[in-house]
């Protein structure tokens, strides 16, 4: 099972659980998409997205991706955009609890959070390493990073595959709060509850993040991937 879903303090807990570093194969991507769709339908008080073990998500499993035939690789690319669209469509607070490495697709998932907590974990790396990994950005993630990152930071992180420490991610305003690892989930649930308690949260989220959600939803619905040929 690549994804675990449970309830903690009235929050929906979605955990990426694919050892050793929670890299995403097609099964995991489809499972995340389904979990996000279910959260949007169920409307729990809040959603906490995290990873099992010592990693949040190391992005696309390049070995699995390379083992797929062409049709399956293209299916996976489109599924990634649908997954991102489903994440952005969740109307309740989404708090991302980054417990370790967040690379490539894992970094994109972090950007999908309405609030981003990162554990002060030794050696943890956060970055957009698609160029180094040999896997370009699907349309959904490309829209996400363009909307969520300052142009100069977007250029540097994507074209150099540079990585940041958790503290550097907070300093760069990519993540919101640096926490000690043992407090990560408790604090994430607390933040989600505090955000949900705001009477106009849903309306304001739609105002602020709705345009991006609509763009990615349209991309997912169309199935159009301008760089699909680059995925082999």
N, C-alpha and C positions, 0 to 999 in steps of 0.2 A: 504494500500500500504506500503510494508516494506522497499522499496527503492525509493528514489527520484533522478531523473537525470535532470540536467539543465546545462546551460552555464553561466559562469561568466568570463568576461574579456577574451574571447576566450579560456577558459579552460573548460573542461568537469567536472562538479561537480557531484559526486556520493555521496549521503547522505544515511546512514543507518538510517531508521526512523521507529523504532519499540519500542514504549514506553513500560516500563519506562526506560530500560537500553540498548535498542537496541540489545537484545539477539537474537541469530539466530535460527529460526526453519527452516524446509525444504524449505518452500516458500521463505524465505529471502535469503537462500543460493542459490537457483536456480535463484532468481532475481539478486543477485550480479554476479553470473556466466554470466548471459545474458548481464548485463551492462558492464562487463569487455570484453566480446567477441565483443560487439558493439563498444567499445572504440578502440579496436585493429583494427577493420575494418575501422572505421571512421577516425582514426588518427587525433584527435584534437591537438591543440598546446601542451596541457598538460592535465593531469588528476589530480584532487584533490579528495581524498577520506576522508570523515569525518563522524561524527555522529550527529544526531539531539539531541536537548536538552542538558543535562549535562553529557552525556556519549558518548564515541566513540563506543564501542561494548563490551558487557560483555561476549562474547563467545557463546557457544551453550546454547540454552534454554533447560535446563535439564528437566523441567516439560513437555515441548512438546516432547522432545526426549523419555522420559519415557512413554508417552502415546501412542507412535507409536507401531505397531506390529513389529515383528522381521524383516520382509522383508523391511518395511519402514525405520527402523533404519539402516539397511545395505545400503539401497538406499541413506540415508542422509550421511553416512560415505563416500561413493564413491563420492557423490556430493561435499563434502567439498574439496576433493583432486582435483576435476575438477575446482572448484572455485579458488583454489590457483594457479593451472596451468594457468587459464585464466588471473589472475592478473599478473603473471610473464610474460605472453606473450604480454602484451601491449608494443608497441615499443617506445612510446613517454614518456616523463618524468611523473612519478607517484609520487605525493607529498601527503603524509599522514598527515592530520591535526587532531591530537589527542586532542579532546576537553574535555576528562574526562576519566572514567574508560576504560582500555584496558586490558581485561582479557581473558585467554585461546585463543579461536579463534580470538578475537579482537586483542590480542598481535601478533598473527601470521599475521593478515592482516597488522598491523603496519610494521612488518618486510618485507612485500612485497613492501613497498614504496622505491623508489629510493632516496628520501629525507624525513626525518621524523621530523615534527614539533610537539611539545607537549605544550599544554597550561599549564601555571602555575596555575592550578586550585586546590583550597584547597580540600584536602581529596581524590584526584584522585589516583587510584591504578592501577599499570601496572604489569602484571605477567602471568605466565603460570601455572594456577591453575587446570589443568586437573586431577591430582591425587586427589585433595581435592573434586573436583566436581563429581568424579566417572566416568569420560568419558576419556578414553585413547586417544592418538594422532592418527588420521588417517595418512595414508602414506604420503600425500602431506605436511601437517604441520610438520610431523616428519623430512622430508627432509629439509624443510625451516629452522627450528630452528637449526638443525645440521650444516647447512651452514652459518647461520648468527650470531650465538652466539659462544663466546669462550667456550671451553670444560668445564672449571671450572664453568663458569656462567651458562651454560646449565645444568650441574649437579645440581647446587644449586637451581636454579629457578624451575626446573621440579620436583625434588624429595622432596622439602620442601614446594612447593606452596607459597614460599615467594613472597611478592609484593614490588614494588618500587614506590616511589613518582616520579612525572615528573622530578624533579631536579636530583634525583638519577639515573633515566634512561639516562639522558644526560651525567652525570658523568661517567656512565658505558659504554658510546659509543654505547648504543642501539638506542637512539634518537639523533638527530643532534642539535636541537635548542630549547631552552625554550623561549616561548613568552607569552605576556600578553593575556588573553583570547579574548579580544575585537579586537586584531590585527591578530588573527589566520588565518582567511580565506584570508584576504587581503595579508598577507605575504606568504601564501601558493601559491596563484596565481602568486605572484611576483617571487617566487623561481622557479615555474614551467616554467614561461616565460623565465627567465634567463637561465635555463638549456636547454630549447628548442632552444635558440638562438645560441647555440654552433653547428657549422657545422657538427662535427663528433659525435654528441651525440648518434645517433642511432647505429652507428657502435661500439662505445665504450661500450654502454649498452649491446650489443650483446656479445662483448668480455668478459665483466666482469660478467654479470648476465645470459648470455645465457646458460652456462653449467647447472646451477641450474634449469633454466626454462625447459631445455630439459629433465632433470631427472624427474621433476614433471609431465611434459607432458606425458612422457612414462608411469609413474605410473597411471595417469588418463586414458590413452588409454587402458591399460591392465586391469584396474578394480581390480587389485590384492591388497588386504589389509591383510597383514600377521596377524594382530591382530583382525580381524573381529569378531572372536568368543568372544572376550573380551567385545564387545558392546552388547552382549545378543541376 
